[in-house]
Each structure stands twice: as structure tokens, then as C-alpha cells.
Amino acid sequence: MSADALLSTWLTPSRRRVRLDMLLLGLPVLLLAGALVWRVAGLVPAAILLLLGAGLLGTLVIRRARRFDQRWLVRRLDASRADLEDSSALLFADPQALGPLQRLQRARLDQRLGQGMPEELAPDWSRRAIPILWIIALLGIAALLLWPRGSDKPVVLAPASEGIAAKPGISRLVAQNLRIIPPAYTGLPLRDEAKLDARAPLGSRLEWTFRFDPEASAPALLPLGGAAVALRRDGDHWIASRPLDASFLYRVDPASGRGPLPPLHRIDGVADAPPQVKLIAPAASLNMVAPGQRSWTPIFAATDDYGVAATARLRITLAIGEGENIRFTEREIAVSGSGPARDRRFAPRLDFGALGFSAGGDMVVQIIVRDNRAPSPQEVRGPSVILRWPAAKAPESGGLQGMVNTTLPAYFRSQRQIIIDAEALLKRKRSLPADKYLSQSNGIGNDQKILRGRYSQFLGGESEGEPSLPTADADGHGEGDGHDHGPPVVTPNVFGEKEDVLAEFGHPHDESPASSLDPETRAILKQAVDEMWQSEMQLKQGRPDLALPFAYKALRFIKEVQQATRIFLSRVGPELPPIDPARRMTGKREGIAGHFEPLVAVEGDDGPAAAAWRGLAQGPVSLGALEGWARTNAARLPDPLALSGAIDAVRRDPACAACRDKLRAQLWMAMERPQGGVARRRPADAAGARYLGAIGGRP
């Protein structure tokens, strides 16, 4: 027998038993899960679950059967058949590759193999698990089938009160019931309403049960402005159902329009409000880290009308460092709540070490919660709260009068980029021609020059000019050259000149960028500008290797400047426009023109409503345009259903004065109120008119 035929003969019984064993273990679990989903969610979700479960079970069966291959068979034969002398592998080896002794041993094994049956190698059944699972599944399915559902409880009809007189041969509604089945996530119980007007959560299932006398032939449920809902017969009762997607008006027509028009009924859909989130602790939105504090526990409260999800997300934003070293990291962690579903508390413990929060940084946390609405939960972001860990501040210089503003210019990060560009240029020096290398070095030097000019603005421009370079043809002078240089040349003062007076007797108060830095910070920045100049000079000469030490020194001085993150702003008073003393108290109005804009009527979008409101007091009105206006503006109307009902009442009985008055009242409440205008001042009296005439004004 060939090796393939031998494998098929001895593996088929084992694989068959494994497949059946897996099916007997998986089917009860799948059937119980399908019954549970059918009872909770309906037939379609249950069918989908059964299809997916069957596919998964089939995959597991195939994968387990594939484990029974040649290697398994060899191990199984060697373990269960001592007469094979642990040589079962020879049965499946290539005869041409075997030696004489191996061929002899294989012939002996072929004779001994026939003494056993392949079924003896098959694994045993799951004798305990199979009956236990089937008993549990059957009991569970029976309980699910026999357990009474809320919607299965008997319907008790209440007498109808449509207010329609009975007419021979015309069906009329005599008994009614409205059953409201709220969505499962709300946790609200099923309820029956004796009246046909009700309020229910959006997403509820509405089921009407009617009885007519005499028996109706084709009754219908007629939503106002919507498609009719046919009623189906169930014995003596007529039943209709629909989901509550939005509020609507409807009437029950038992006679297919042959009798009097029944009155309207109203169903109000109550929207699921989003969760409300508030911060319980700490009370302030900005908090400081206390000495020795190593963790923080903010407490949030989340409330919802139908329940908040048990877990929320906490968004943590860390801002670490200052100036150019500042970096932001954001992460979200899951937070478990405590307390009842409608009023949960979230109190996460935030460990500074685990989060990487350190001195000189800010931690901003925000809770994100969801409610239990299905199928699309509502997500709400709570208030943000900040925890600040102040860095160690250097002592501030005294004697400075000003207000403090912790601000730094945005271009404090450019010096590092210059260093990076210079180092990158050095790495590419061997691959660049000399002229291109010099050109790129000069470009970096220009960037250094621009940056140096920006920092010089904070020194009053005193570092803008380059220092004079020594030249061979300059006339050398020194203090010890043997003759007197005389006193410094002083420009003679001109009497009344502003600069000279200030320079001689005081100091100017002109605002400049230099006045925004304290003396210590200004001195450090001066050193940084000097190092930038040296770096710029070397870069423009094509020597970035010699410029890097100066650039690093400038960066180090900038770091020191960043430690003093306070800029002092001088206190200044208001600058009022000058007053012309020649015109003061004279009453002259030459050159003064009045800027009175003409009054223009405000155009609103309430044209059809206003026209209908006026027309209802006089005679017949066109209700088609009014209905279109009501549909277009339904979102802003205080009660669109009441307005639609009033329009329908006027359409049914145009001569009804009470109906017309009710519609006018609804329109008056629905139209936009004009915005408050500027009240005109009262006219001038006799004394005021004489005064205006005297000064040439308009009385």
C-alpha cells in the first residue's frame, strides 16, 4: 500500500470523530446565543449572529482536523502499538531511500499493521462536556422561549372618545390602546396609554390597538403630512405599529374618508439629552503643584437622563519646558466610573512619574464621556482643568516699576537651526565644490545676521553695527603714545533742543524693545549678540567649523535668557486727543457734519405668516404657502405641531371663528419679534429750540 493510501486509511476515522466532536461542542453554544439575541434584538440580528457563528465554528473544525497529519499518526502508532517497535516512520518513507535492513523492518511492520483497526487511534469523545453543554443550551432556550415579554402581556382596551356621533353604516372607533415600548438602553418599562396622545422617548416602538363598530373594512392611521399606515386585523382588533422617529400629528380613520373627519392626536418625541459633565474637584480651573506632591486626582461628575457609560476617556496634554524647548504630548487613558449609571463619578489618579510630568510644565486634563444611547452614543467633552508645576525662578532684580507679562518672542528657536545647518554643511564638505561650499556657508551667515538683528532690537539697536576691524593703513593711536589726546569732543548744546535737554538733565521715556528687559537679562542677551557676530563673521568667510563654537556660546546665552521669562511693561496713562482751545465753549459747528443713516425697514422671512395673520381677520386665506413656511421654519418655531394642527382645523372648517382665532394666536407666537431699535430722543422744548437756533443747529 502506498504512503498516501495508508495515511488516508488511518487518518480518516480520527478526523471524522474530531469534526463531529467539535460540532457537538459548538452547536449548543451557538444556538443559545442565537436565541438570546433573537429575544433581545429580534430575528434579523439573531440570523446574522447564527451565520457568523456557523462560519466561525466551521473554521475551527477545519483547523482542528488539520492537526491530524502524518506526524500525529507516527506518534500515535508508536505510542499505542508496541509491536511496531517505534519504527512507524518507515511505513511512510521512500522505499528507494531505504537500506536493506530498513526494507526488511518495513516489510515486518506492514504485516503487523494489519492486525489493528484505524478506529482504535481516533481520539475519545468529549463524554462529559457534550451532554452538559446540550442540557444547559436546551434549558436556556426553553427559558427564553417561555419567559413572558413585556410586549406580550394582554392589551386592555379603553373606551374611545373621538367626539363623533354614530351614523348608521359608518364605522367608528369605540375602543383603543396605545402601547409604548421604550428603547432598551433607557431602562424604562413598557406602558399602555388609554388616550391616543402621548409623550415618549425618541426611538420607542408605538403599537396601536383599535376596535371599531360596526366592523371596519380598511381603517388606516393617517399622520398629518405623511404616508398612511395600514392596520392589520387580529381577531376583533386592528393593530398598527411604527417607530417614533420624530413628533407627529395623526388621526384614526375607520371609514376610509366616508364619515366625519376624526380629530387629530399628538405624539411628542422626547429627545435623549446629552450627558452633563462638571468638575467637582479642584474648584479652580488653574491649580499649582504643592511641595512634595507626586500625584493628582481630579474628580468629574457626569449625569444623564438614561445613564452614562461605565468607562470614559481622559485626555491628558502635557506641556513640558519653556521657550524653544517646549514640547507637547497628548494621550488618552480609559477611566472607570463609580456610582449609579445616571450620576457617575470619575476620579482618576494621575502619577507624575508615570506620565512624565516634571517641574516647569503644565498638565491639562479633560474627561470625555458617552451615554448609553443605541446605536449611536452621544459623546460630550467635559471642562478642562490645568495643573501647573512652576519651575525654579531666578531672583528678580529689584527697583523695576512695571507690570509682568510672561512672554517670549517666537524666534528664540532659530539659533539651534543655524547650528544644525552648519553641522550638516560640514558633513557634506568633501562632496561639495569649493564655490558651492562657500555660497552655502555665506547663506547660513546671512541667517545668522538676520537673527542677530532681531535680538539686537531688544538691546535698543546698539549691537546692530559691526565692530571696526583693524586695518594696516589705519593711523594707530594709543593712550601711551607720548602725547595728550585731550578731552572727548562734545557737541555744544542748543537751547531748547529735546535730546540735549534730556541727555543733560534727565532721561527719555520713549518706549523701545530694550525697555522690556531687566538689566541682568539685557547683559546676557548682549553677550549672545556678540557671539552671534563672531559666528556670522566666520560663516561668511566659509569657515563653519570655526563658527560653531561661537554659535554654541550664543545658544547657551539664549538658554540663560529663557530662564528669565518675564518682560516688564511700563505703566502708562491714557493718551487723549488734544483739545482745540479756540473752539472750546463757543458753540461753533463749522466742519461738523451729521452722520444720520436713513431708517430702512428690516426685511424678515415671516411674509407668509404675517400675510396669513392679517388675512385671518378679514376673510379666506391661502393655507398652502403658510404650510410651506411652517415646514421650512419648524426648527425655530416654539410649537410646530400646534401650528400644524391649527392650520388643519382651519382647512377643515374655514368658517370656524374659534379655529381662526387659535391659528392667529399660534402665528403671533411663531413670528419673529423685531429687534429693539434706538429710541428717538424727545423733541427740544422752547429753551432748547432757542439755544439750538443761537448756535446754528437744527431745532
Buried (B, 14 or more C-beta within 10 A) or exposed (E): EEEEEBBEEBBBBBBBBBBEBBBBBBBBBBBBBBBBBBBEBEEEEBEEBBEEBBEEBBEBBEEBBEEBEBEBBBEBBBEEBEEBEEBBBBBBBEEEEBEEEBEEBBEBBEEEBEEBEBEEBBEEEBEEEBEEBBEEBEEBBEEBEEEEEEEEEEBEBBEBEBEBEEEEEBBBBBBBBBBBBBBEBBEBEBBBBBEBEBBBBBBBBBBBBBBBBBEBEEBBBBBBEEEEBEBEEEEEBBBBBBEBEEBBBBBBBBBEEEBBBBBBBBBBBBEBEBBBBEBEEBEEEEBEBEEEEEEBEBBBBBBBBBBBBEEBBBBBBBBBBBBBEBEEEEEEEEBEBEEEBBBBEBBBEBEBEEBEBEEBBBBBBBBBBBBBBEEEBBBBEBEEBBBBBEBEEEEEEEEEEBEEEEEBEEEBBBBBEBBEBBEEBBEEEEEBEEEEBBEBBEBBBEBBBEBBBBBBBBBBEEBEEEEEEEEEEEEEEEEEEEEEEEEEEEEEEEEEEEEBEEEEEEEEEEEEBBBBBBEBBBEBBBBBBBBBBBBBBBBBBBBBBBBBEBBBBBBBBBBBBBBBBBBBEEEEEEEEEEEEEEEEEEEEEEEEEEEEEEEEEEEEEBEBBBBBBEBBEEEEBEBEBBBEBBEEBBEEBEBBBBBBBBBBBBEEEEEEEEBBEBBBBBBEEBBEEEEEEEEEEEEBEEEEBEEBEEEEBEE
